[in-house]
């Protein structure tokens, strides 16, 4: 499912996620559609800046849980393991300014997608969340690096570990967003800023983005590798399955059931001083 596309005379391409009935949640078709749109915009000489937003009052509620288990009819032939990985590559290969205009929910992949953009503007209704801890998972879309780069290690650790909801004011305070605007002014303000940027040579904009990214490229690539490795380990774990069951059953998850006490070390004979430091 391709996003809606609207290119103006100034070279600003508006990409609008368009699954309002699912709060713009991502399934394979939407991951692939956005990846294709970004790849095409990168190669299109008419495009100077891209603005990304969502229909129906929300940015994106992340991964569509109902899409799990559908599988693919055929293996991919584009070198990417999944549609999600194709989108990640497209985002970080996109070498022109990318602006997110976020209203409503931006959760999970919706939030990490916004964090990966060059500029983020939020409407008053914005509610962001990185729900990886409460799903028994790990961050994705290189957010374990990009979030720290944007807001600092301690703040990133706090919002990742707590999986707290972040409103528009808090997003600006943390540095996850550049500015907060009334919902009805958000998109036009983002487009106006994009046009302000688009007046300059695309070659210069690309060169500036490349210089800004150079110091972060190794960190982003390292984050992508370890996130993929850890996600493969955590997805389908007992804790992750409990989180999904709790979500479906509309109840709080019970993670304490997995915290069995560590077995006693018979070699220690009950002497805590003989045990090794962890």
C-alpha positions in Angstrom: 0.0 0.0 0.0 1.7 3.2 -1.2 1.4 6.4 0.8 -0.5 9.2 -0.8 1.9 11.5 -2.7 1.6 15.2 -3.5 4.5 17.0 -5.1 4.3 20.8 -5.2 6.0 23.3 -7.5 8.6 24.1 -4.9 10.0 20.5 -4.8 8.3 19.5 -1.6 6.9 16.0 -1.7 4.2 15.2 0.9 3.9 11.5 1.7 0.8 10.6 3.8 0.4 7.2 5.4 -3.2 6.1 4.5 -4.6 3.4 6.7 -6.8 5.5 9.0 -8.9 2.5 9.9 -5.8 0.9 11.5 -4.4 4.2 12.8 -1.9 4.0 10.0 -0.4 0.8 11.5 2.2 -0.9 9.3 1.8 -4.2 7.5 4.1 -5.5 4.8 2.3 -3.6 2.1 2.7 -0.3 3.9 6.4 -0.9 4.8 7.1 -1.7 1.2 5.0 1.2 -0.1 6.8 3.8 2.0 10.2 2.2 1.1 9.4 2.5 -2.6 8.1 6.1 -2.2 11.4 7.2 -0.4 13.6 5.4 -2.9 11.8 7.0 -5.8 11.9 10.4 -4.2 15.7 10.0 -3.7 16.1 9.5 -7.4 13.6 12.1 -8.6 15.4 15.3 -9.5 12.2 17.3 -8.9 12.1 16.4 -5.2 14.1 18.5 -2.8 12.4 17.8 0.6 10.0 15.1 1.8 7.4 15.7 4.5 5.9 12.5 6.1 2.5 12.5 7.9 -0.5 10.3 8.4 -4.3 10.5 7.7 -7.1 10.3 10.2 -5.5 12.3 13.0 -2.7 9.9 13.7 0.9 9.5 12.5 1.2 5.7 13.0 0.4 3.2 15.7 3.4 1.0 14.7 3.2 -2.6 13.6 -0.2 -4.0 12.8 -0.4 -7.0 15.1 -3.2 -8.4 13.0 -0.7 -8.8 10.1 1.5 -11.3 12.1 1.3 -14.8 10.7 0.1 -13.9 7.3 3.5 -14.7 5.8 4.7 -13.9 2.2 3.6 -15.8 -0.8 7.1 -15.7 -2.2 10.6 -15.0 -0.9 11.8 -11.4 -1.4 14.2 -10.8 -4.3 15.4 -7.4 -3.3 18.1 -8.5 -0.8 16.1 -7.5 2.2 14.9 -10.1 4.8 11.5 -8.4 5.3 9.5 -5.5 4.2 10.4 -3.8 7.4 14.1 -4.1 6.6 13.5 -2.6 3.2 11.9 0.4 4.8 14.8 0.8 7.3 17.3 0.8 4.4 15.2 3.3 2.5 15.1 5.7 5.4 18.8 5.7 6.1 19.7 5.8 2.4 17.4 8.8 1.8 19.9 11.6 1.4 17.5 14.6 1.2 15.9 16.4 4.1 13.1 14.3 5.7 10.5 16.0 7.9 7.9 14.3 10.1 4.6 16.1 11.0 3.2 14.1 13.9 -0.4 14.3 15.2 -2.1 11.7 17.4 -0.3 8.5 18.2 3.2 7.7 17.1 3.9 4.3 18.8 6.6 1.7 18.3 7.7 1.8 14.6 5.7 5.0 14.2 7.7 6.7 16.9 11.1 5.3 15.7 10.3 6.3 12.2 9.7 9.9 13.3 12.9 9.8 15.4 14.9 8.8 12.3 13.7 11.9 10.4 15.8 15.0 10.2 13.2 17.3 11.7 10.1 16.4 13.8 7.2 18.8 14.3 4.4 17.7 16.7 0.8 18.7 17.0 -0.8 19.3 20.4 -2.5 15.9 20.2 0.7 14.0 19.7 1.3 11.0 22.0 4.6 9.2 21.4 5.6 5.9 23.0 8.5 3.4 22.6 6.7 0.2 23.9 9.5 -2.3 23.5 10.1 -3.1 27.2 6.4 -3.7 27.9 6.3 -6.0 24.8 9.3 -8.0 25.9 11.2 -6.7 22.8 14.1 -4.4 21.9 14.2 -1.1 20.0 14.2 -1.1 16.2 14.9 1.1 13.2 18.2 2.0 14.8 16.4 3.9 17.5 18.8 2.5 20.1 21.3 4.9 18.6 19.2 7.7 17.0 17.2 8.4 20.1 20.4 8.7 22.2 21.9 10.9 19.6 18.9 13.2 19.6 18.1 13.4 23.4 21.1 12.0 25.3 21.8 8.7 26.9 20.0 9.1 30.2 16.8 10.5 28.7 16.8 7.8 26.1 17.3 5.1 28.7 14.4 6.6 30.8 11.9 6.6 28.0 13.0 3.2 26.7 13.0 1.5 30.1 9.7 2.9 31.3 7.8 2.7 27.9 6.1 5.9 29.1 3.7 8.0 27.0 5.2 11.3 25.9 2.9 14.2 25.0 3.8 17.0 22.6 5.2 19.3 25.3 7.4 16.6 26.7 8.6 15.6 23.2 9.9 19.1 22.6 11.4 19.3 26.1 13.2 16.0 25.6 14.4 17.0 22.1 12.4 14.4 20.3 10.7 17.2 18.4 11.8 20.6 17.2 8.6 22.4 18.0 4.9 22.0 19.0 2.0 23.5 17.1 -1.8 23.4 17.2 -3.0 20.4 15.3 -4.8 22.5 12.6 -1.6 24.4 11.9 0.9 21.5 12.0 0.9 20.3 8.4 1.0 23.8 6.9 3.8 24.8 9.2 5.8 21.7 8.3 5.2 22.3 4.6 6.2 25.9 4.9 9.5 24.9 6.6 10.0 22.3 3.9 9.6 25.0 1.2 12.0 27.3 3.1 14.5 24.5 2.8 13.7 23.5 -0.7 14.6 26.9 -2.1 18.3 25.9 -1.9 20.2 23.7 -4.3 19.4 20.0 -3.9 23.1 19.2 -4.3 23.9 21.4 -1.3 21.1 19.9 0.8 22.3 16.4 0.0 25.9 17.4 0.8 24.9 19.0 4.1 22.8 15.9 5.1 25.8 13.6 4.2 28.1 15.7 6.4 25.6 15.7 9.3 25.2 11.9 9.0 28.9 11.0 8.6 29.6 11.0 12.4 26.6 8.8 13.0 26.8 6.3 10.2 28.8 3.7 12.1 26.6 4.0 15.2 23.5 3.6 13.1 24.8 0.5 11.3 26.0 -1.1 14.6 22.5 -0.4 16.1 20.8 -2.0 13.2 22.9 -5.2 13.5 22.4 -5.7 17.2 18.7 -4.7 17.1 18.1 -7.4 14.5 20.1 -10.0 16.5 18.3 -9.2 19.8 14.9 -8.9 18.2 15.2 -12.4 16.7 16.0 -13.6 20.2 13.2 -11.7 22.0 10.4 -12.1 19.5 8.4 -15.2 20.4 10.0 -15.4 23.8 7.7 -16.3 26.8 7.7 -12.7 27.9 6.8 -11.4 24.4 4.0 -14.0 24.0 2.6 -13.0 27.4 2.6 -9.3 26.4 0.7 -10.2 23.2 -1.8 -12.3 25.0 -2.3 -9.6 27.6 -2.9 -7.0 24.8 -5.5 -9.3 23.1 -7.2 -10.1 26.4 -7.1 -6.4 27.5 -5.4 -7.1 30.8 -2.0 -6.1 32.4 0.8 -8.5 31.5 2.2 -10.7 34.2 6.0 -10.7 33.8 6.7 -11.6 37.4 5.9 -15.2 36.6 9.2 -15.4 34.7 11.3 -14.2 37.6 12.1 -17.5 39.3 14.6 -17.2 42.1 18.1 -18.2 41.0 19.1 -21.7 42.2 21.5 -21.8 45.2 25.1 -22.6 44.4 26.0 -25.8 46.2 29.7 -24.9 46.2 29.1 -21.9 48.3 27.7 -23.9 51.3 25.6 -20.9 52.2 28.6 -18.6 52.5 27.8 -15.5 50.5 31.4 -14.5 50.7 32.5 -17.4 48.6 30.4 -16.5 45.5 31.9 -14.7 42.6 30.9 -11.1 41.7 28.3 -11.1 38.8 
